[in-house]
Amino acid sequence: MSNAPPTNPLNASCPTPLPQHERVVLGHGGGGRLTSDLIEKLFRPVLSSRVLAEGDDSAVLDTGTGRLAFSTDAHIVHPLEFPGGDIGRLAVCGTVNDLAMVGARPRWLSAAFIIEEGLPTDLLARIAASMQRAAEEAGVELVAADTKVAPRGTVDGLQIASGGVGLIPDGRDVRAANAKPGDAVLVSGPIGNHGIAVLAARGELAFDTTLRSDAAPLNSLVERLFDAGVAVHVLRDPTRGGVAASLNEIAKASAVSIVLNEEAIPIDPQVEAASEMLGFDPLHIANEGKLIAIVPSGDAERALTAMKELSVGEGAVPIGRVEEAPAGRVLLETALGPTRIIDMPAGELLPRIC
């Protein structure tokens, strides 16, 4: 009998303990530094693959006869319904958008409903109907589903886990690692509306607001870019952690610097007022119907024109540029002159928001 240690077919190692955290905290789900720590130090050492390591919004898989995109997501929001959307619409839009952000044409979705005992059935019916409307809007089909009922007080009403599959046309290569010095950074409209709309729906603002969540499928906007002949390098929908988290991920993956112009970033006055009152940075607030596009500078005007042809992109503007150094950094040129570093948010600004 051999004395060699047993082999580990997964090449797994023991996870590194998370510094200063013996237990998971809400901030680990916020899309910022704590989320990154959770993934890099706990999950990645034991759950790894070449595709997963690429860190894009969806996995890009080569079938031998073509490429498909596969994405999975989980959705928790309180309240379950809010101005502009609900948890069902979030589940569809979030999954469709993750597929679209790698250049895929979304086709099929799955959904698992974890329902708390006591949830009103009329509320559940409204959410299911909202999901179907969102699927029709995005041009996708829900082809697999499951339901589970959890004891009262354990899941905050309803949670939805969703998955999606899309097909990637030949010639498209859209990845977080594709940003290049000289590229233009575009955003499809005002940022932060979703996060503040949900906060207002909880009654946690000291003033009234007419803000609505921007939750929307973005696959039509992505197709418009490609139809216009734009050489799209990177796409991201800045959900958890907001624009700041998405751009930091791109800067790290591409080993570039991203420089933003503070005065160019579109922010609704109500979002700006709420952020100032609460001490939030709008760049850290979640969105559910906006995308960041990084394209060659020579294609920027064509891309903006294409996006503005659709209602979901009518507020599209350039907000910055890609530079070579300092690699992995996001910088903000402020209205007053100095440049400051835009880091990822530390943790969870607004619990249960997407």
N, C-alpha and C positions, 0 to 999 in steps of 0.2 A: 504493500500500500504506500502510495506517495505521501511524503510529509509536506508537500506544497500546500499553501493555503487555498481554500476553495476560490474558484473564479467567480467574479460578479458579472453576469452577462449585461447588466445595465451600466457597468462602470461607475456605480454610484459610490458616493462617499458620505460620511456623516455631515449633516448640515452644520453650518457655523451658527452658534447662538447669536440672536439679535442683540446688539449692545444696548444696555439700559432697559430692555424689554423682556421680561420673563413670560409675558402674556401678550396676545394680540390686542391692540387698541384700535379705536375707530380710525385714527390717522393712518393706519396701515392700508386702509381702503380708499384713501383720498387722491391717489394718482400722483403723489409727490415723492419726496425723498424716502419717507417711511415705506411706501409701496415698493419703491425700487430696492430698498434694503430687504424687504420680505422676499421679493423675487430672487435677487442675486445671492443672498446669503442662506436662505432656507430652501426655496424650491429648486433653483437651478442646479445645485450640486447633486440632487437625486432625481430630478425630472428634467432630462435634457435630450435634445436632438439638434441636428444641424438646422432644421427649419425653425424650430422654436427659438434658437439662439439668434436668429436674424432680427427678431424684435419688431416685426411689422404688425399692423392692425389685423392682418389675416395671414394664414399660412398659404404660401404659393406652392402647389404640388404638381409635379410633372407626371402625367399618366402614361406617357409614351406616345400618345396620339394627340396630345394637347396639354394645356395647363388649366388647372382649376384653383380657385381660392376657397379656403375653408376657415370659418370663424366661429368662435363660441363666446358667449357673454352671459352675465347675470345682472339682473336689474332690481334695485331696491330704491324706493322713493317714498317720501312722506311729505304731503298727503298723496294718496294714490291717484287723485285727480287734481289738476291745477290749471290755471288759465293757459290755454294753448296746447294742452295735452294730458296724458295720463300714463300710467305704467305700461299699458299695452302698446300705445303708440311709441313710447320710448324703446320697448323691446324690439319692435320691427325696425324702426329708424336706426337704432344703434347697430343692429346686426347688418342691415343693408349698407350702412355707411362704412362699416369696417371692411366689407368686401369691396366696395367701390374705391376705397383708399389705396388698394393695390392694383387698380385699373381693371378690376373684374366687373362683369355684368351680372349682378345678383339674379339668381333663379329660384332657389328653393330654401325655405326656412323650416326650422323645428322649434317647438316651445314646450317647456315643462313648467307647469303651474304648481307652486307650493302654496296651498290655500290654508289660511288659519280658520279653525273651527269658529263659527259665529259670524263670518264675513257675510254681509247681506247679498243674497243671490242677484238682486237687481243691479247692484254695483258690479258684480262679476260679469253679468251679461253686458253691461255698458262697456266694460273694458275689453271683452271679447269682440264686440262689434267694432270698437275703435281699432283693434288690431287688424281686423279684416279690411277696414277702410284704408288703413295705412299700407297694407300689403297691396291692395289694388292700386293705390297711388304710386307705389314703387314698381309695380309690374312684377311682383313675385308671388309664389304660392307657398302656403303653409302645408307641408306634406307629412309631418310627423309631430305627434304631441303626446304629452303624458300629464296626469294630474295626481297630486298627493295632498292629503289633508293632514295638517299638523295640529297638535293640541292648542287650545286657546292660550294666548299670551306668549307664543314662541316665535312667530314669524312676522309680527307687525302687519297683519292683514293679508298681504299677498306678495309673493316674490315670483319672478319669472326668469327662468334660464332659457336662453335661446341659442340656436346655432344656425349657420347659413352656408350655402354653397353657391359659388358663382363661376362663370367661365371667363377666362382671360384671352382676349383676341391676340393673335400673333403680332409681334412687334412692340408690344407694350412692356416696359420695364420700369415700374414705379415702386421705389423702395426708399426707406428712410436714409439709406446709405448713399443716395444718388445726388445729394446737393453738391453743387460745384461753385468755387469762387467766381463771382460775377453774376450769379443767378439773382433774379428778383424774387422777393417774398410777397405774396398776395394773400388777402383774406377776403372771403365772399360777402362780408357784411359786418354790422355792429356786433361786438362781443359782450358776453356776460349776461345776456337777457334771460337765458334759461335759469341760471342759478338764482338770480334776484327774483324772478317770477315765482319760483318755488318757495323761496324764503317769504315772500309777501303772502303766498297762499297759506302759510302757517300762522299768519298774524304776527310776525316777528319784526315788522317794520313800524316805525313810529309815524309813518305818513302813508296816505293812499297812493297807489300806483296803478297805471293802466298797462303795465308790462305783461306780455305773454311769452311763454316759452317759445323758442325758435325751432322746436322739434320738427324735423322734416327729413324725408329721404333725399339724399344728395346724388344718387346715381345718374339722374338726368343731367345734372350740372357737370359731372365728370365726363359723360358722353359728349356734351356740348364742347368741352375743351378739346377732346380728341377729334371730333368732327371738324373743328376749326383748324386742325393741323398743328396744334400747340405741342411742342416737345416737352411733355410733362416729366419732370424729374422726381418730385416728391409730392404726395398728397397726405394730409392728416386732418381728421376732424377732432378739434381740441375739446374733448369732453372732460373727464376727471383731470383736475390739475390745470385746466384751461390752456390758453395759448402758450403760457410760460413753460408748462411741462412738455407740451408737444415740441416746441422749438428746441428745448434743451435735449430732448431725445434725438432729434434730427441732427443737431450740432455734434453730439457725441458719436452717433452712428456714422456720420459723414466726415468726421474729423475736420470740421470747418468752424468758422465763427459766423454767427448771424447777428446783424446789426439792425435794430429797429429805430424808426423815427417816431418819437412819442406823439408829435402833433398829427401824424398821419393815421394813427390807430383809431378806428371808428368806435365810439362808445356812446350809447344812448344817454341823454342827460339824466334820466331817472336811474340808470345803472351807475352813473358817475356819482350822483347825489347819495344813493344808498351805500356805495363803496366808501365814500368819504366819511359818512356817518358811522359806519361799522368798522372802519379801519382795514378794509379789504383792498387788494390790488385787482382791478378788473382783469388783468392778464392771468390771474390765478383762478378765475371763476369759470365754472363749467358751461359749455355750450352743447346743444344737441342738433343744430341745423346749420352749422358753419363749417367751412373747410379752409385750410391753409394750402396754397399751391405754390410750389417752388419751381420756377421755369427759367429758361435762358432769358436774359434781359431783352434780347431782340424779339422775343415772343410775348413780352409782358402786355403790350397794348392789345394784341390780338386776343390774348387770354381774357383780359378785362372786358373787352367788347363781347366776347362769347358768353361770359358769365352773366353780364347785365341783360342778356336777352331773355333770361328766366327770372321769375319772381324771387326764387331762393338765392339768386346771385346779383340782384339789382343794386345792392350796396357794395359791390366789390371794389377794392382799392389796393394800391401798393402800399406796403407798410415797412419795407426794409430791403436789405440786400445780404448776399452771402459773401464773406471774405475768407481769406486763407487762415488768418490768425487773429486772436488766440484760439487755437483749435478747441472745440468742445464748449465754447462759451457763447452765451447770448448777451448782447449789450444793448442798452437803450440810450440813444441820443436824446437828452431831455430838452424841453422847451427853453430852459434857462441856460443851456450850454453844456454843462458837465455830462459825461457819459457814465452810466452806472451798470452794474452787472444785474441781469435778471436771472435769478436762480429758480429752481423748482420749488413749489410750495413745500413747507416742512411736513404738513399733515393734512387733516381733513378740515376744510373751512366750513362746509355745510353738510352735515351728516344726511345720509339717505337721499341723495339728490339725483342719481342716475344709475 
